[in-house]
């Protein structure tokens, strides 16, 4: 799902988009995308972006969906292992909401 409106803070505590872009997570996501070239899943960038710049829905943050993260990990885990890289902590699927409905309606308190 594409989106054009974001809201901060994100789940990593970045309070603004420049803060998110200056963070190590943004650099790591860029490196991951460059190393893997989207080969394991075209959604790796979208899931990463939903963590760093979460979608705004009705003035609320739409946190990433756990099922999308778990599918991403299933599809990309082997690629990370092949380059001896641990799964990124900021893509820890347990931090994400289990249902799409809840993700779209949870107000972020930062």
N, C-alpha and C positions, 0 to 999 in steps of 0.2 A: 504494500500500500504506500503510495506516495503521499506526502503531506507538505504543506507550505507554511504552517504556523507552528512555532515551538513555544515552550514555556520553561522557565527556570525557577528554582534550582532543579538540576537533574538528580538522578538517584545516586550519583557519585559526590554530590555536594557542590558542584560547580554552580555559581550563582548567575553567570552570564555566558553567552556564547563565546566571547573572547577568552574567558577563563577555561572553558571546555577545550577550545582550540589550542590553548597553551599547555594543557595537561599532557602527562605521559600517555594517557589512554588514547588520545587523538593521534599522537605519533605512532603508537603501537598499532592502532587500527590501520593507519596509512601503510606501515611496513607490512602488516599481514596481507593487506589487499594486494600490495605490490609483489610479495613473495608467492602468494597463491594464485594471483591473477583471476580470482573468482572461480577457479576450477572446481573446488569442492562444493560450492553453493553460491549462486548469485545473490543470496540473501545475507551473506556475511556483512556486507557493508550496510544494508538496511537495518539489521539487528543492532550492529554497533552504533549506528547513527541514532537509533531510537533510545539508546542508553545515554549518549552524549548530548543529543538535542531532541528531547522527547516531544512527541506530537501534542499539541494543545487541542483539546476537544471540549467545547462549552466552558472555557476558562478553567479547565482542569487538565492535569497531566495524564496522558495515556501511557502508562508504563508498559514496557515490553511484555509480550505474551510468552509465558513459559513454554508452551508447546512449540512455538516457532524457534525458541532458543534450543530446546532439546532436539528438534529436527536438525538444526544447524550443527549441533555438536555431533550427532550421529553421522551426518554427511561430511563433516570436516575434521573430526577427531583424528583420523588416520593421516591427514595432511599435516597436522601439527606434529604428530609423532614422527613423521618422515623427515622433518627439519629439526628434530629434537627440541621442540618448543612446547612448553606447558600451555594448557588451555588458559586463556586470559581471565584473570580474576574478575574483571568487570563484565564478563559474559557468563558469570555464574548463574545458571538457570534458576537456582533456588531463590534468587532475589526478585524474580519476575512473577507476575500474577498468573494464576492458574487458568483463569477464564478471560475471554475477550471482553465480556460484559463488565466485569469488575475493573479491568484495565482501562476501559474507556470512561469510567465514572468515578474513579478515585481522586479525591482532591489531595494535592501534594501539600504537605506542611513543611516548609523549609526553614 
